[in-house]
């Protein structure tokens, strides 16, 4: 069972919700208050990030600890933190994208929980490419003031149609990591991409645009961005799971519903996992991810 450090998650949620709304900081992992997602998910324009808990002063796991010797400390241009089975023998591989303001090692505890539930898995948490001035890292910057204003005026639909500056570079960095895994023998059928908050939006963006690289995408507390492009995508064969808390104040529950509705156009069997909770990665979401990974 995965322990998310509730006190950290609660502190991070409040902060990340603001950031997520702005779409400036996205992708906090479960480690900081990454259990919560930022309101910026809705603001595709500002790439939001989850309300993550404060990051630990030191990494939870050094890049080479508890990893198979075939997993590098970097995948493409991104630092990678890995736990679980070696890539050569893992039956499934999950790549995790943290939320705004978190770090790659912030999801290591969550990754350990996944591997503890299924020792045949390899779990790799990637670290966002950009440092955040307030600490942690982000996949792209978020304009918090714009997000806040959109929330107050009810302008989410407009934000959903924007593509935040830096989103293309974030996508390309993740694609580079996935392609390196492919070169190392990780077949598409074994790979699932999962993200929290800003990381959830990035995971969906990658899955919709590059179905040749992965089998499934799990979005924890995410939202829609770049709606027109997402609606026109054709991700044949990719399975989607969307998990969202009914008490999420960072990325409101309606944003998760909107994301699931959009993804059902591409995957009629897209799974919807609502839960009674805040901006976080819930036990229900974790179970849904494990079930997707176990599908062979």
C-alpha positions as a printed Julia matrix, in Angstrom:
296×3 Matrix{Float64}:
   0.0    0.0     0.0
   1.32   3.41   -0.94
   1.72   6.07    1.72
   1.44   9.61    0.36
   2.42  11.58    3.47
  -0.97  13.14    4.02
   0.37  16.21    5.73
   2.6   16.93    2.74
  -0.15  16.31    0.28
  -2.54  18.65    2.05
  -0.04  21.47    2.15
   0.89  20.96   -1.47
  -2.67  20.82   -2.68
  -3.52  24.33   -1.68
  -0.42  25.75   -3.29
  -0.63  23.63   -6.39
  -4.24  24.32   -7.01
  -3.36  27.94   -7.51
  -0.47  27.06   -9.72
  -2.4   24.55  -11.73
  -5.06  27.07  -12.45
  -2.49  29.34  -13.9
  -0.99  26.61  -15.9
   2.36  28.05  -14.98
   3.58  25.24  -12.85
   2.4   21.84  -13.67
   3.25  18.37  -12.81
   3.72  17.98   -9.14
   4.2   14.42   -8.17
   2.6   12.67   -5.32
   5.54  13.52   -3.16
   4.93  17.25   -2.68
   1.38  17.82   -2.35
   1.42  16.27   -5.65
  -1.52  14.24   -4.78
  -3.4   17.31   -5.7
  -3.6   18.71   -9.15
  -3.37  22.36  -10.16
  -6.23  24.34  -11.55
  -4.07  25.03  -14.53
  -5.14  21.77  -15.99
  -8.18  23.6   -17.04
  -6.07  26.44  -18.15
  -4.41  24.72  -20.99
  -3.13  28.11  -21.63
  -1.25  28.18  -18.39
  -0.45  24.56  -17.89
  -1.51  24.13  -14.34
   0.04  22.06  -11.66
  -1.17  20.12   -8.7
  -1.12  21.37   -5.21
   1.78  19.36   -4.08
   3.15  18.97   -0.65
   6.45  20.64    0.2
   9.32  18.8    -1.35
  11.72  16.98    0.9
  15.04  18.7     1.46
  16.85  15.69    0.04
  15.87  13.22   -2.67
  13.94  10.17   -1.51
  15.98   8.01   -3.84
  19.24   8.49   -5.64
  18.99   7.85   -9.37
  20.85   4.54   -9.18
  19.29   3.14   -6.0
  16.83   0.25   -6.17
  16.9    0.17   -9.95
  17.7   -2.54  -12.43
  21.15  -2.13  -13.91
  19.57  -1.67  -17.35
  17.77   1.54  -16.33
  19.85   4.71  -16.86
  19.92   7.71  -14.54
  18.72   9.8   -17.48
  16.3    9.03  -20.27
  16.82  11.39  -23.14
  17.29  14.83  -21.6
  15.4   14.06  -18.38
  16.61  12.72  -15.03
  14.94   9.41  -14.21
  14.28   7.76  -10.84
  13.5    4.07  -11.16
  12.34   1.25   -8.89
  11.22  -2.29   -9.51
  12.11  -4.97  -12.01
  14.83  -4.48  -14.64
  13.51  -3.34  -18.0
  14.69  -6.58  -19.56
  12.39  -8.69  -17.39
   9.57  -6.34  -16.36
   6.16  -7.45  -17.59
   4.98  -3.83  -17.67
   6.64  -0.42  -17.36
   4.98   2.72  -16.02
   6.5    6.15  -16.58
   5.36   8.77  -14.05
   5.14  12.54  -14.6
   4.98  14.72  -11.48
   2.98  17.89  -11.02
   3.92  21.53  -10.99
   6.48  22.38   -8.31
   7.31  18.79   -7.48
  10.38  16.79   -8.49
  10.92  13.42  -10.08
  11.87  11.84   -6.76
   8.6   13.11   -5.32
   6.81  10.21   -7.0
   9.32   7.56   -5.95
   7.32   6.68   -2.85
   4.26   6.2    -5.03
   6.34   4.12   -7.45
   7.53   1.91   -4.6
   3.92   1.27   -3.66
   3.13   0.14   -7.2
   6.1   -2.2    -7.26
   5.21  -3.48   -3.8
   1.8   -4.45   -5.15
   3.27  -6.09   -8.26
   6.95  -7.03   -8.32
   6.86  -7.68  -12.07
   6.59  -3.93  -12.73
   9.25  -1.34  -13.46
   8.31   2.21  -12.43
  10.23   5.25  -13.68
   9.59   8.8   -12.42
  10.86  11.49  -14.77
  11.98  14.92  -13.6
  10.61  18.02  -15.32
  13.11  19.96  -17.39
  12.55  23.43  -15.87
  13.39  24.66  -12.34
  10.71  26.64  -10.53
  11.74  29.8    -8.73
   9.84  28.84   -5.59
  11.4   25.38   -5.5
  10.78  22.13   -7.29
  10.41  21.83  -11.04
   7.79  22.37  -13.72
   7.04  21.05  -17.17
   6.17  24.55  -18.37
   5.53  27.93  -16.7
   2.07  28.86  -15.42
   0.5   32.3   -15.47
  -1.16  32.2   -12.07
  -2.84  35.55  -12.36
  -4.44  34.58  -15.63
  -5.64  31.31  -14.2
  -7.01  32.97  -11.11
  -8.87  35.51  -13.22
 -10.29  32.8   -15.45
 -11.61  30.94  -12.43
 -13.26  34.03  -11.04
 -14.87  34.95  -14.37
 -15.76  31.41  -15.39
 -13.53  31.58  -18.47
 -12.29  27.97  -18.32
 -13.6   27.1   -21.8
 -11.33  29.75  -23.28
  -8.32  28.52  -21.31
  -8.96  24.95  -22.46
  -8.32  26.0   -26.04
  -4.92  27.51  -25.35
  -1.62  25.69  -25.57
   0.8   26.98  -22.92
   4.22  28.21  -23.96
   6.7   25.44  -23.2
   4.23  22.58  -23.64
   5.8   21.52  -26.94
   9.25  21.35  -25.38
   7.91  19.37  -22.42
   6.19  16.92  -24.77
   9.34  16.5   -26.85
  11.43  15.81  -23.73
   9.04  13.06  -22.62
   8.93  11.64  -26.14
  12.72  11.46  -26.09
  12.59   9.44  -22.87
   9.94   7.07  -24.24
  11.88   6.54  -27.46
  14.99   5.66  -25.48
  12.97   3.08  -23.55
  11.8    1.69  -26.89
  15.42   1.44  -28.03
  16.15  -0.47  -24.84
  13.56  -3.07  -25.72
  10.44  -1.76  -23.98
   7.66  -2.55  -26.43
   4.62  -0.32  -26.79
   2.39  -3.07  -25.37
   4.28  -2.97  -22.06
   4.33   0.8   -21.52
   1.86   3.03  -19.66
   2.31   6.76  -19.03
   0.74   8.27  -15.9
   0.8   11.82  -14.59
  -0.54  13.98  -11.8
  -1.99  17.46  -12.34
   0.28  19.26  -14.8
   1.91  15.9   -15.41
  -1.52  14.43  -16.18
  -2.1   17.01  -18.91
   1.31  16.29  -20.37
   0.69  12.53  -20.29
  -2.59  12.96  -22.18
  -0.91  15.25  -24.7
   1.76  12.63  -25.4
  -0.74   9.76  -25.57
  -3.06  11.54  -27.99
  -0.26  12.54  -30.32
   1.97   9.47  -30.23
  -0.04   6.26  -29.79
   2.81   4.3   -31.38
   4.87   4.65  -28.2
   2.52   3.48  -25.45
  -0.48   1.35  -24.61
  -2.22   3.46  -22.01
  -2.42   6.81  -20.22
  -3.63   7.51  -16.67
  -4.49  11.1   -15.73
  -4.65  11.85  -12.0
  -6.39  15.18  -11.25
  -5.84  16.66  -14.68
  -7.75  18.86  -17.11
  -8.14  19.73  -20.78
  -5.73  21.95  -22.65
  -5.28  22.63  -26.36
  -8.83  21.29  -26.82
  -9.08  21.72  -30.6
  -5.89  19.75  -31.18
  -6.81  17.08  -28.67
 -10.24  16.61  -30.23
  -8.7   16.12  -33.68
  -6.17  13.51  -32.52
  -6.53   9.87  -33.48
  -4.74   7.77  -30.82
  -5.66   4.32  -32.13
  -5.32   1.57  -29.55
  -4.48   3.74  -26.53
  -6.42   3.11  -23.31
  -7.24   6.08  -21.08
  -8.05   6.32  -17.37
  -9.11   9.57  -15.68
  -9.25   9.84  -11.87
 -10.48  13.03  -10.17
 -11.56  14.09   -6.7
 -15.02  15.5    -6.1
 -13.54  17.94   -3.57
 -10.68  19.14   -5.77
 -10.3   22.9    -5.33
  -7.23  23.16   -7.54
  -8.66  21.67  -10.7
 -12.4   21.48  -10.09
 -14.18  18.15  -10.49
 -15.91  19.44  -13.64
 -12.5   19.66  -15.3
 -11.94  15.96  -14.77
 -15.38  15.22  -16.17
 -14.61  17.33  -19.23
 -11.33  15.5   -19.76
 -12.99  12.1   -19.53
 -15.72  13.19  -21.94
 -13.13  14.31  -24.49
 -11.1   11.11  -24.19
 -14.16   8.92  -24.66
 -14.33  10.22  -28.22
 -11.04   8.45  -28.86
 -11.42   5.51  -26.48
 -15.07   4.47  -25.98
 -13.9    2.43  -23.01
 -12.02   5.27  -21.34
 -12.35   4.66  -17.62
 -13.73   7.28  -15.25
 -12.63   7.01  -11.6
 -14.29   9.72   -9.48
 -13.52   9.67   -5.77
 -14.48  11.53   -2.62
 -11.34  13.54   -2.05
  -9.21  16.6    -2.91
  -6.54  17.23   -5.53
  -4.49  14.1    -5.09
  -3.69  10.59   -6.26
  -6.27   8.46   -4.51
  -6.24   4.74   -3.64
  -8.95   4.31   -6.29
  -6.73   5.92   -8.9
  -3.77   3.8    -7.88
  -5.86   0.64   -8.19
  -7.05   1.67  -11.65
  -3.44   2.21  -12.74
  -2.4   -1.21  -11.44
  -5.32  -2.84  -13.23
  -4.33  -1.2   -16.51
  -0.72  -2.3   -16.05
  -1.82  -5.88  -15.42
  -3.81  -6.07  -18.64
  -1.72  -8.16  -20.99
